[in-house]
Amino acid sequence: MEEVLKALEEARELRRRHADWQFIESQPPKLRAALKYYVETGDIYVASRIAGMTVDEFNELRIRARIPSVT
């Protein structure tokens, strides 16, 4: 259990560190919230719903925001 929590925290830190925060902050509130949710959780499905986009559309936004997909 401890290893899983450590891995989740490391993934979160990686997403935080590599994200383009200037791009994220420049987005409309709904998209900004979705990108921040993704950075914190890595849950692309819920983040895409927050953004009102399909998963594929949100993934394109994630790439533009330079948030790595960490598994």
Distance bins in CASP14 RR format, pairs under 12 A and 6 or more apart:
PFRMAT RR
TARGET T0000
AUTHOR 0000-0000-0000
RMODE 2
METHOD distances of the structure
MODEL  1
1 7 0 0 0 0 0 1 0 0 0 0 0
1 8 0 0 0 0 0 1 0 0 0 0 0
2 8 0 0 0 0 0 1 0 0 0 0 0
2 9 0 0 0 0 0 1 0 0 0 0 0
3 9 0 0 0 0 0 1 0 0 0 0 0
3 10 0 0 0 0 0 1 0 0 0 0 0
4 10 0 0 0 0 0 1 0 0 0 0 0
4 11 0 0 0 0 0 1 0 0 0 0 0
5 11 0 0 0 0 0 1 0 0 0 0 0
5 12 0 0 0 0 0 1 0 0 0 0 0
6 12 0 0 0 0 0 1 0 0 0 0 0
6 13 0 0 0 0 0 1 0 0 0 0 0
7 13 0 0 0 0 0 1 0 0 0 0 0
7 14 0 0 0 0 0 1 0 0 0 0 0
7 70 0 0 0 0 1 0 0 0 0 0 0
7 71 0 0 0 0 1 0 0 0 0 0 0
8 14 0 0 0 0 0 1 0 0 0 0 0
8 15 0 0 0 0 0 1 0 0 0 0 0
8 40 0 0 0 0 0 1 0 0 0 0 0
8 41 0 0 0 0 1 0 0 0 0 0 0
8 42 0 0 0 0 1 0 0 0 0 0 0
8 43 0 0 0 0 0 1 0 0 0 0 0
8 70 0 0 0 0 1 0 0 0 0 0 0
8 71 0 0 0 0 0 1 0 0 0 0 0
9 15 0 0 0 0 0 1 0 0 0 0 0
9 16 0 0 0 0 0 1 0 0 0 0 0
9 40 0 0 0 0 0 1 0 0 0 0 0
9 41 0 0 0 0 0 1 0 0 0 0 0
9 70 0 0 0 0 0 1 0 0 0 0 0
10 16 0 0 0 0 0 1 0 0 0 0 0
10 17 0 0 0 0 0 1 0 0 0 0 0
10 68 0 0 0 0 0 1 0 0 0 0 0
10 70 0 0 0 0 1 0 0 0 0 0 0
10 71 0 0 0 0 0 1 0 0 0 0 0
11 17 0 0 0 0 0 1 0 0 0 0 0
11 18 0 0 0 0 0 1 0 0 0 0 0
11 38 0 0 0 0 0 1 0 0 0 0 0
11 39 0 0 0 0 0 1 0 0 0 0 0
11 40 0 0 0 0 0 1 0 0 0 0 0
11 41 0 0 0 0 1 0 0 0 0 0 0
11 42 1 0 0 1 0 0 0 0 0 0 0
11 43 0 0 0 0 0 1 0 0 0 0 0
11 67 0 0 0 0 0 1 0 0 0 0 0
11 68 0 0 0 0 1 0 0 0 0 0 0
11 69 0 0 0 0 1 0 0 0 0 0 0
11 70 1 0 1 0 0 0 0 0 0 0 0
11 71 1 0 0 1 0 0 0 0 0 0 0
12 18 0 0 0 0 0 1 0 0 0 0 0
12 19 0 0 0 0 0 1 0 0 0 0 0
12 36 0 0 0 0 0 1 0 0 0 0 0
12 37 0 0 0 0 0 1 0 0 0 0 0
12 38 0 0 0 0 0 1 0 0 0 0 0
12 39 1 0 0 1 0 0 0 0 0 0 0
12 40 1 0 0 1 0 0 0 0 0 0 0
12 41 1 0 0 1 0 0 0 0 0 0 0
12 42 1 0 0 1 0 0 0 0 0 0 0
12 43 0 0 0 0 0 1 0 0 0 0 0
12 67 0 0 0 0 0 1 0 0 0 0 0
12 68 0 0 0 0 0 1 0 0 0 0 0
12 70 0 0 0 0 1 0 0 0 0 0 0
13 19 0 0 0 0 0 1 0 0 0 0 0
13 39 0 0 0 0 0 1 0 0 0 0 0
13 40 0 0 0 0 0 1 0 0 0 0 0
13 68 0 0 0 0 0 1 0 0 0 0 0
13 70 0 0 0 0 1 0 0 0 0 0 0
14 39 0 0 0 0 1 0 0 0 0 0 0
14 42 0 0 0 0 0 1 0 0 0 0 0
14 66 0 0 0 0 0 1 0 0 0 0 0
14 67 0 0 0 0 1 0 0 0 0 0 0
14 68 1 0 1 0 0 0 0 0 0 0 0
14 69 0 0 0 0 0 1 0 0 0 0 0
14 70 1 0 1 0 0 0 0 0 0 0 0
14 71 0 0 0 0 0 1 0 0 0 0 0
15 21 0 0 0 0 0 1 0 0 0 0 0
15 24 0 0 0 0 0 1 0 0 0 0 0
15 35 0 0 0 0 1 0 0 0 0 0 0
15 36 0 0 0 0 0 1 0 0 0 0 0
15 37 0 0 0 0 0 1 0 0 0 0 0
15 38 1 0 0 1 0 0 0 0 0 0 0
15 39 1 0 1 0 0 0 0 0 0 0 0
15 40 1 0 0 1 0 0 0 0 0 0 0
15 41 0 0 0 0 1 0 0 0 0 0 0
15 42 1 0 0 1 0 0 0 0 0 0 0
15 43 0 0 0 0 0 1 0 0 0 0 0
15 44 0 0 0 0 0 1 0 0 0 0 0
15 47 0 0 0 0 0 1 0 0 0 0 0
15 62 0 0 0 0 1 0 0 0 0 0 0
15 65 0 0 0 0 1 0 0 0 0 0 0
15 66 0 0 0 0 1 0 0 0 0 0 0
15 67 1 0 1 0 0 0 0 0 0 0 0
15 68 1 0 0 1 0 0 0 0 0 0 0
15 69 0 0 0 0 1 0 0 0 0 0 0
15 70 1 0 0 1 0 0 0 0 0 0 0
15 71 0 0 0 0 0 1 0 0 0 0 0
16 24 0 0 0 0 0 1 0 0 0 0 0
16 35 0 0 0 0 0 1 0 0 0 0 0
16 36 0 0 0 0 1 0 0 0 0 0 0
16 38 0 0 0 0 0 1 0 0 0 0 0
16 39 1 0 1 0 0 0 0 0 0 0 0
16 40 0 0 0 0 1 0 0 0 0 0 0
16 41 0 0 0 0 0 1 0 0 0 0 0
16 42 0 0 0 0 0 1 0 0 0 0 0
16 65 0 0 0 0 0 1 0 0 0 0 0
16 66 0 0 0 0 0 1 0 0 0 0 0
16 67 0 0 0 0 1 0 0 0 0 0 0
16 68 0 0 0 0 0 1 0 0 0 0 0
16 70 0 0 0 0 0 1 0 0 0 0 0
17 39 0 0 0 0 1 0 0 0 0 0 0
17 66 0 0 0 0 0 1 0 0 0 0 0
17 67 0 0 0 0 0 1 0 0 0 0 0
17 68 0 0 0 0 1 0 0 0 0 0 0
17 70 0 0 0 0 0 1 0 0 0 0 0
18 24 0 0 0 0 0 1 0 0 0 0 0
18 39 0 0 0 0 1 0 0 0 0 0 0
18 62 0 0 0 0 0 1 0 0 0 0 0
18 63 0 0 0 0 0 1 0 0 0 0 0
18 65 0 0 0 0 1 0 0 0 0 0 0
18 66 1 0 0 1 0 0 0 0 0 0 0
18 67 1 0 0 1 0 0 0 0 0 0 0
18 68 1 0 1 0 0 0 0 0 0 0 0
18 69 0 0 0 0 0 1 0 0 0 0 0
18 70 0 0 0 0 1 0 0 0 0 0 0
19 25 0 0 0 0 0 1 0 0 0 0 0
19 27 0 0 0 0 0 1 0 0 0 0 0
19 32 0 0 0 0 0 1 0 0 0 0 0
19 35 1 0 0 1 0 0 0 0 0 0 0
19 36 0 0 0 0 1 0 0 0 0 0 0
19 38 0 0 0 0 1 0 0 0 0 0 0
19 39 1 0 1 0 0 0 0 0 0 0 0
19 40 0 0 0 0 0 1 0 0 0 0 0
19 42 0 0 0 0 0 1 0 0 0 0 0
19 61 0 0 0 0 0 1 0 0 0 0 0
19 62 0 0 0 0 1 0 0 0 0 0 0
19 63 0 0 0 0 0 1 0 0 0 0 0
19 64 0 0 0 0 0 1 0 0 0 0 0
19 65 1 0 1 0 0 0 0 0 0 0 0
19 66 1 0 0 1 0 0 0 0 0 0 0
19 67 1 0 1 0 0 0 0 0 0 0 0
19 68 0 0 0 0 1 0 0 0 0 0 0
19 69 0 0 0 0 0 1 0 0 0 0 0
19 70 0 0 0 0 0 1 0 0 0 0 0
20 26 0 0 0 0 1 0 0 0 0 0 0
20 27 0 0 0 0 0 1 0 0 0 0 0
20 35 0 0 0 0 1 0 0 0 0 0 0
20 39 0 0 0 0 0 1 0 0 0 0 0
20 61 0 0 0 0 0 1 0 0 0 0 0
20 62 0 0 0 0 0 1 0 0 0 0 0
20 63 0 0 0 0 0 1 0 0 0 0 0
20 64 1 0 0 1 0 0 0 0 0 0 0
20 65 1 0 1 0 0 0 0 0 0 0 0
20 66 1 0 1 0 0 0 0 0 0 0 0
20 67 1 0 0 1 0 0 0 0 0 0 0
20 68 0 0 0 0 0 1 0 0 0 0 0
21 27 0 0 0 0 0 1 0 0 0 0 0
21 32 0 0 0 0 0 1 0 0 0 0 0
21 35 0 0 0 0 1 0 0 0 0 0 0
21 36 0 0 0 0 1 0 0 0 0 0 0
21 39 0 0 0 0 1 0 0 0 0 0 0
21 65 0 0 0 0 1 0 0 0 0 0 0
21 66 0 0 0 0 1 0 0 0 0 0 0
21 67 0 0 0 0 0 1 0 0 0 0 0
22 32 0 0 0 0 0 1 0 0 0 0 0
22 35 0 0 0 0 0 1 0 0 0 0 0
22 64 0 0 0 0 0 1 0 0 0 0 0
22 65 0 0 0 0 1 0 0 0 0 0 0
22 66 0 0 0 0 0 1 0 0 0 0 0
23 31 0 0 0 0 0 1 0 0 0 0 0
23 32 0 0 0 0 1 0 0 0 0 0 0
23 35 0 0 0 0 1 0 0 0 0 0 0
23 39 0 0 0 0 0 1 0 0 0 0 0
23 61 0 0 0 0 1 0 0 0 0 0 0
23 62 0 0 0 0 0 1 0 0 0 0 0
23 63 0 0 0 0 0 1 0 0 0 0 0
23 64 1 0 0 1 0 0 0 0 0 0 0
23 65 1 0 1 0 0 0 0 0 0 0 0
23 66 1 0 0 1 0 0 0 0 0 0 0
23 67 0 0 0 0 1 0 0 0 0 0 0
24 31 0 0 0 0 1 0 0 0 0 0 0
24 32 1 0 1 0 0 0 0 0 0 0 0
24 33 0 0 0 0 1 0 0 0 0 0 0
24 34 0 0 0 0 1 0 0 0 0 0 0
24 35 1 0 1 0 0 0 0 0 0 0 0
24 36 1 0 0 1 0 0 0 0 0 0 0
24 37 0 0 0 0 0 1 0 0 0 0 0
24 38 0 0 0 0 1 0 0 0 0 0 0
24 39 1 0 0 1 0 0 0 0 0 0 0
24 40 0 0 0 0 0 1 0 0 0 0 0
24 47 0 0 0 0 0 1 0 0 0 0 0
24 51 0 0 0 0 0 1 0 0 0 0 0
24 61 0 0 0 0 1 0 0 0 0 0 0
24 62 0 0 0 0 0 1 0 0 0 0 0
24 64 0 0 0 0 1 0 0 0 0 0 0
24 65 1 0 1 0 0 0 0 0 0 0 0
24 66 0 0 0 0 1 0 0 0 0 0 0
24 67 0 0 0 0 1 0 0 0 0 0 0
25 31 0 0 0 0 0 1 0 0 0 0 0
25 32 1 0 0 1 0 0 0 0 0 0 0
25 33 0 0 0 0 0 1 0 0 0 0 0
25 35 0 0 0 0 1 0 0 0 0 0 0
25 36 0 0 0 0 1 0 0 0 0 0 0
25 65 0 0 0 0 0 1 0 0 0 0 0
26 32 0 0 0 0 1 0 0 0 0 0 0
26 35 0 0 0 0 0 1 0 0 0 0 0
26 64 0 0 0 0 0 1 0 0 0 0 0
26 65 0 0 0 0 1 0 0 0 0 0 0
27 33 0 0 0 0 1 0 0 0 0 0 0
27 34 0 0 0 0 1 0 0 0 0 0 0
27 35 1 0 0 1 0 0 0 0 0 0 0
27 36 0 0 0 0 1 0 0 0 0 0 0
27 38 0 0 0 0 0 1 0 0 0 0 0
27 50 0 0 0 0 0 1 0 0 0 0 0
27 51 0 0 0 0 1 0 0 0 0 0 0
27 53 0 0 0 0 0 1 0 0 0 0 0
27 58 0 0 0 0 0 1 0 0 0 0 0
27 61 0 0 0 0 1 0 0 0 0 0 0
27 62 0 0 0 0 0 1 0 0 0 0 0
27 64 0 0 0 0 1 0 0 0 0 0 0
27 65 0 0 0 0 1 0 0 0 0 0 0
28 34 0 0 0 0 1 0 0 0 0 0 0
28 35 0 0 0 0 0 1 0 0 0 0 0
28 50 0 0 0 0 0 1 0 0 0 0 0
28 51 0 0 0 0 1 0 0 0 0 0 0
28 52 0 0 0 0 0 1 0 0 0 0 0
28 61 0 0 0 0 0 1 0 0 0 0 0
29 35 0 0 0 0 0 1 0 0 0 0 0
29 36 0 0 0 0 0 1 0 0 0 0 0
29 50 0 0 0 0 0 1 0 0 0 0 0
29 51 0 0 0 0 0 1 0 0 0 0 0
30 36 0 0 0 0 0 1 0 0 0 0 0
30 37 0 0 0 0 0 1 0 0 0 0 0
30 47 0 0 0 0 0 1 0 0 0 0 0
30 48 0 0 0 0 0 1 0 0 0 0 0
30 49 0 0 0 0 0 1 0 0 0 0 0
30 50 1 0 0 1 0 0 0 0 0 0 0
30 51 1 0 0 1 0 0 0 0 0 0 0
30 52 1 0 0 1 0 0 0 0 0 0 0
30 53 0 0 0 0 1 0 0 0 0 0 0
30 58 0 0 0 0 0 1 0 0 0 0 0
30 61 0 0 0 0 0 1 0 0 0 0 0
31 37 0 0 0 0 0 1 0 0 0 0 0
31 38 0 0 0 0 0 1 0 0 0 0 0
31 47 0 0 0 0 1 0 0 0 0 0 0
31 48 0 0 0 0 0 1 0 0 0 0 0
31 50 0 0 0 0 1 0 0 0 0 0 0
31 51 1 0 1 0 0 0 0 0 0 0 0
31 52 0 0 0 0 1 0 0 0 0 0 0
31 53 0 0 0 0 1 0 0 0 0 0 0
31 57 0 0 0 0 0 1 0 0 0 0 0
31 58 0 0 0 0 1 0 0 0 0 0 0
31 60 0 0 0 0 0 1 0 0 0 0 0
31 61 1 0 0 1 0 0 0 0 0 0 0
31 62 0 0 0 0 0 1 0 0 0 0 0
31 64 0 0 0 0 0 1 0 0 0 0 0
31 65 0 0 0 0 1 0 0 0 0 0 0
32 38 0 0 0 0 0 1 0 0 0 0 0
32 39 0 0 0 0 0 1 0 0 0 0 0
32 47 0 0 0 0 0 1 0 0 0 0 0
32 50 0 0 0 0 1 0 0 0 0 0 0
32 51 0 0 0 0 1 0 0 0 0 0 0
32 61 0 0 0 0 0 1 0 0 0 0 0
32 65 0 0 0 0 1 0 0 0 0 0 0
33 39 0 0 0 0 0 1 0 0 0 0 0
33 40 0 0 0 0 0 1 0 0 0 0 0
33 46 0 0 0 0 0 1 0 0 0 0 0
33 47 0 0 0 0 1 0 0 0 0 0 0
33 49 0 0 0 0 0 1 0 0 0 0 0
33 50 1 0 1 0 0 0 0 0 0 0 0
33 51 1 0 0 1 0 0 0 0 0 0 0
33 52 0 0 0 0 0 1 0 0 0 0 0
34 40 0 0 0 0 0 1 0 0 0 0 0
34 41 0 0 0 0 0 1 0 0 0 0 0
34 42 0 0 0 0 0 1 0 0 0 0 0
34 43 0 0 0 0 0 1 0 0 0 0 0
34 44 0 0 0 0 1 0 0 0 0 0 0
34 45 0 0 0 0 0 1 0 0 0 0 0
34 46 0 0 0 0 1 0 0 0 0 0 0
34 47 1 0 1 0 0 0 0 0 0 0 0
34 48 1 0 0 1 0 0 0 0 0 0 0
34 49 0 0 0 0 1 0 0 0 0 0 0
34 50 1 1 0 0 0 0 0 0 0 0 0
34 51 1 1 0 0 0 0 0 0 0 0 0
34 52 1 0 0 1 0 0 0 0 0 0 0
34 53 1 0 0 1 0 0 0 0 0 0 0
34 55 0 0 0 0 0 1 0 0 0 0 0
34 57 0 0 0 0 0 1 0 0 0 0 0
34 58 1 0 0 1 0 0 0 0 0 0 0
34 59 0 0 0 0 0 1 0 0 0 0 0
34 61 1 0 0 1 0 0 0 0 0 0 0
34 62 0 0 0 0 1 0 0 0 0 0 0
34 65 0 0 0 0 0 1 0 0 0 0 0
34 67 0 0 0 0 0 1 0 0 0 0 0
35 41 0 0 0 0 0 1 0 0 0 0 0
35 42 0 0 0 0 0 1 0 0 0 0 0
35 44 0 0 0 0 0 1 0 0 0 0 0
35 47 1 0 0 1 0 0 0 0 0 0 0
35 48 0 0 0 0 0 1 0 0 0 0 0
35 50 0 0 0 0 1 0 0 0 0 0 0
35 51 1 0 0 1 0 0 0 0 0 0 0
35 53 0 0 0 0 0 1 0 0 0 0 0
35 58 0 0 0 0 1 0 0 0 0 0 0
35 59 0 0 0 0 0 1 0 0 0 0 0
35 61 1 0 0 1 0 0 0 0 0 0 0
35 62 1 0 0 1 0 0 0 0 0 0 0
35 63 0 0 0 0 0 1 0 0 0 0 0
35 64 0 0 0 0 1 0 0 0 0 0 0
35 65 1 0 1 0 0 0 0 0 0 0 0
35 66 0 0 0 0 0 1 0 0 0 0 0
35 67 1 0 0 1 0 0 0 0 0 0 0
36 42 0 0 0 0 0 1 0 0 0 0 0
36 43 0 0 0 0 0 1 0 0 0 0 0
36 47 0 0 0 0 1 0 0 0 0 0 0
36 50 0 0 0 0 1 0 0 0 0 0 0
36 51 0 0 0 0 0 1 0 0 0 0 0
36 62 0 0 0 0 0 1 0 0 0 0 0
36 65 0 0 0 0 1 0 0 0 0 0 0
36 67 0 0 0 0 1 0 0 0 0 0 0
37 43 1 0 0 1 0 0 0 0 0 0 0
37 44 0 0 0 0 1 0 0 0 0 0 0
37 45 0 0 0 0 0 1 0 0 0 0 0
37 46 1 0 0 1 0 0 0 0 0 0 0
37 47 1 0 1 0 0 0 0 0 0 0 0
37 48 0 0 0 0 1 0 0 0 0 0 0
37 49 0 0 0 0 1 0 0 0 0 0 0
37 50 1 0 1 0 0 0 0 0 0 0 0
37 51 0 0 0 0 1 0 0 0 0 0 0
37 58 0 0 0 0 0 1 0 0 0 0 0
37 62 0 0 0 0 0 1 0 0 0 0 0
37 67 0 0 0 0 0 1 0 0 0 0 0
38 44 1 0 0 1 0 0 0 0 0 0 0
38 45 0 0 0 0 1 0 0 0 0 0 0
38 46 0 0 0 0 1 0 0 0 0 0 0
38 47 1 1 0 0 0 0 0 0 0 0 0
38 48 0 0 0 0 1 0 0 0 0 0 0
38 49 0 0 0 0 0 1 0 0 0 0 0
38 50 0 0 0 0 1 0 0 0 0 0 0
38 51 0 0 0 0 1 0 0 0 0 0 0
38 53 0 0 0 0 0 1 0 0 0 0 0
38 55 0 0 0 0 0 1 0 0 0 0 0
38 58 1 0 0 1 0 0 0 0 0 0 0
38 59 0 0 0 0 1 0 0 0 0 0 0
38 61 0 0 0 0 1 0 0 0 0 0 0
38 62 1 0 0 1 0 0 0 0 0 0 0
38 63 0 0 0 0 0 1 0 0 0 0 0
38 65 0 0 0 0 1 0 0 0 0 0 0
38 67 1 0 0 1 0 0 0 0 0 0 0
38 68 0 0 0 0 0 1 0 0 0 0 0
38 69 0 0 0 0 1 0 0 0 0 0 0
38 70 0 0 0 0 0 1 0 0 0 0 0
39 47 0 0 0 0 1 0 0 0 0 0 0
39 62 0 0 0 0 1 0 0 0 0 0 0
39 65 0 0 0 0 1 0 0 0 0 0 0
39 66 0 0 0 0 0 1 0 0 0 0 0
39 67 1 0 1 0 0 0 0 0 0 0 0
39 68 0 0 0 0 1 0 0 0 0 0 0
39 69 0 0 0 0 0 1 0 0 0 0 0
39 70 0 0 0 0 0 1 0 0 0 0 0
40 46 0 0 0 0 0 1 0 0 0 0 0
40 47 0 0 0 0 1 0 0 0 0 0 0
40 50 0 0 0 0 0 1 0 0 0 0 0
40 67 0 0 0 0 0 1 0 0 0 0 0
41 47 1 0 0 1 0 0 0 0 0 0 0
41 50 0 0 0 0 0 1 0 0 0 0 0
41 67 0 0 0 0 0 1 0 0 0 0 0
41 70 0 0 0 0 0 1 0 0 0 0 0
42 48 0 0 0 0 0 1 0 0 0 0 0
42 58 0 0 0 0 0 1 0 0 0 0 0
42 59 0 0 0 0 0 1 0 0 0 0 0
42 62 0 0 0 0 1 0 0 0 0 0 0
42 67 0 0 0 0 1 0 0 0 0 0 0
42 68 0 0 0 0 0 1 0 0 0 0 0
42 69 0 0 0 0 1 0 0 0 0 0 0
42 70 1 0 0 1 0 0 0 0 0 0 0
42 71 0 0 0 0 1 0 0 0 0 0 0
43 49 0 0 0 0 1 0 0 0 0 0 0
43 50 0 0 0 0 1 0 0 0 0 0 0
43 55 0 0 0 0 0 1 0 0 0 0 0
43 58 0 0 0 0 0 1 0 0 0 0 0
43 62 0 0 0 0 0 1 0 0 0 0 0
43 69 0 0 0 0 0 1 0 0 0 0 0
43 70 0 0 0 0 0 1 0 0 0 0 0
44 50 0 0 0 0 0 1 0 0 0 0 0
44 51 0 0 0 0 0 1 0 0 0 0 0
44 53 0 0 0 0 0 1 0 0 0 0 0
44 54 0 0 0 0 0 1 0 0 0 0 0
44 55 1 0 1 0 0 0 0 0 0 0 0
44 56 0 0 0 0 1 0 0 0 0 0 0
44 57 0 0 0 0 0 1 0 0 0 0 0
44 58 1 0 0 1 0 0 0 0 0 0 0
44 59 1 0 0 1 0 0 0 0 0 0 0
44 60 0 0 0 0 0 1 0 0 0 0 0
44 61 0 0 0 0 0 1 0 0 0 0 0
44 62 1 0 0 1 0 0 0 0 0 0 0
44 63 0 0 0 0 0 1 0 0 0 0 0
44 67 0 0 0 0 1 0 0 0 0 0 0
44 69 1 0 0 1 0 0 0 0 0 0 0
44 70 0 0 0 0 0 1 0 0 0 0 0
44 71 0 0 0 0 0 1 0 0 0 0 0
45 51 0 0 0 0 0 1 0 0 0 0 0
45 52 0 0 0 0 0 1 0 0 0 0 0
45 53 0 0 0 0 0 1 0 0 0 0 0
45 54 0 0 0 0 0 1 0 0 0 0 0
45 55 1 0 0 1 0 0 0 0 0 0 0
45 56 0 0 0 0 0 1 0 0 0 0 0
45 58 0 0 0 0 1 0 0 0 0 0 0
45 59 0 0 0 0 0 1 0 0 0 0 0
46 52 0 0 0 0 0 1 0 0 0 0 0
46 53 0 0 0 0 0 1 0 0 0 0 0
46 55 0 0 0 0 0 1 0 0 0 0 0
46 58 0 0 0 0 1 0 0 0 0 0 0
47 53 0 0 0 0 1 0 0 0 0 0 0
47 54 0 0 0 0 0 1 0 0 0 0 0
47 55 0 0 0 0 1 0 0 0 0 0 0
47 57 0 0 0 0 0 1 0 0 0 0 0
47 58 1 0 1 0 0 0 0 0 0 0 0
47 59 0 0 0 0 1 0 0 0 0 0 0
47 61 0 0 0 0 1 0 0 0 0 0 0
47 62 1 0 0 1 0 0 0 0 0 0 0
47 65 0 0 0 0 0 1 0 0 0 0 0
47 67 0 0 0 0 1 0 0 0 0 0 0
47 69 0 0 0 0 0 1 0 0 0 0 0
48 54 1 0 0 1 0 0 0 0 0 0 0
48 55 1 0 1 0 0 0 0 0 0 0 0
48 56 0 0 0 0 1 0 0 0 0 0 0
48 57 1 0 0 1 0 0 0 0 0 0 0
48 58 1 1 0 0 0 0 0 0 0 0 0
48 59 1 0 0 1 0 0 0 0 0 0 0
48 60 0 0 0 0 0 1 0 0 0 0 0
48 61 0 0 0 0 1 0 0 0 0 0 0
48 62 0 0 0 0 1 0 0 0 0 0 0
49 55 0 0 0 0 1 0 0 0 0 0 0
49 57 0 0 0 0 0 1 0 0 0 0 0
49 58 0 0 0 0 1 0 0 0 0 0 0
50 58 0 0 0 0 1 0 0 0 0 0 0
50 61 0 0 0 0 0 1 0 0 0 0 0
51 57 1 0 0 1 0 0 0 0 0 0 0
51 58 1 0 1 0 0 0 0 0 0 0 0
51 59 0 0 0 0 0 1 0 0 0 0 0
51 60 0 0 0 0 0 1 0 0 0 0 0
51 61 1 0 0 1 0 0 0 0 0 0 0
51 62 0 0 0 0 1 0 0 0 0 0 0
51 65 0 0 0 0 0 1 0 0 0 0 0
52 58 0 0 0 0 1 0 0 0 0 0 0
52 61 0 0 0 0 0 1 0 0 0 0 0
53 59 0 0 0 0 1 0 0 0 0 0 0
53 60 0 0 0 0 1 0 0 0 0 0 0
53 61 1 0 0 1 0 0 0 0 0 0 0
53 62 0 0 0 0 0 1 0 0 0 0 0
54 60 0 0 0 0 1 0 0 0 0 0 0
54 61 0 0 0 0 0 1 0 0 0 0 0
55 61 0 0 0 0 0 1 0 0 0 0 0
55 62 0 0 0 0 1 0 0 0 0 0 0
55 69 0 0 0 0 0 1 0 0 0 0 0
56 62 0 0 0 0 0 1 0 0 0 0 0
56 63 0 0 0 0 0 1 0 0 0 0 0
57 63 0 0 0 0 0 1 0 0 0 0 0
57 64 0 0 0 0 0 1 0 0 0 0 0
58 64 0 0 0 0 0 1 0 0 0 0 0
58 65 0 0 0 0 0 1 0 0 0 0 0
58 67 0 0 0 0 0 1 0 0 0 0 0
58 69 0 0 0 0 0 1 0 0 0 0 0
59 65 0 0 0 0 0 1 0 0 0 0 0
59 67 0 0 0 0 1 0 0 0 0 0 0
59 68 0 0 0 0 0 1 0 0 0 0 0
59 69 1 0 0 1 0 0 0 0 0 0 0
60 67 0 0 0 0 0 1 0 0 0 0 0
61 67 0 0 0 0 1 0 0 0 0 0 0
62 68 0 0 0 0 1 0 0 0 0 0 0
62 69 1 0 0 1 0 0 0 0 0 0 0
62 70 0 0 0 0 0 1 0 0 0 0 0
63 69 0 0 0 0 1 0 0 0 0 0 0
END
